[in-house]
């Protein structure tokens, strides 16, 4: 009998085939997006370097126990570890096997606490104006 169908167990938190089940909104505290900043799928995320002598922080860049501050969840810690080398938002979502929206909320938490930095993707090159293209074509024809 599968674990999830045993009598008296309440909600199905485990499925033999899928493993433990945690809904995405449980990871984000019910939040569905990050309002302060739009995180492009290809934006690069990098973990901020913290001074080694910062007494208010634990080993992961979060507040030390007993400081009354925000403490990163395990998913935040994984993101901090992954982003020691720059990764795009979509790569982080792939590594964590989480929905892109969930990863954006988690990254928003880290941004709010200055634990990561966002490197914007390079702007797409603008196409030259029609006038410039006509001049180039005229120049080639003149050869």
Secondary structure, 3 states (H helix, E strand, C coil): CCHHHCCCCCCCCEECCCEECCCHHHHHCCCCCCCCCCCCCCCEEEECCCCCCCCCECCCCCECCCCCCCCCCHHHHHHHHHCCCCEEHHHHHHHHCCCHHHHHHHHHHHHHCCCEEEECCCCCCCCCCHHHHHHHHHHHHHC
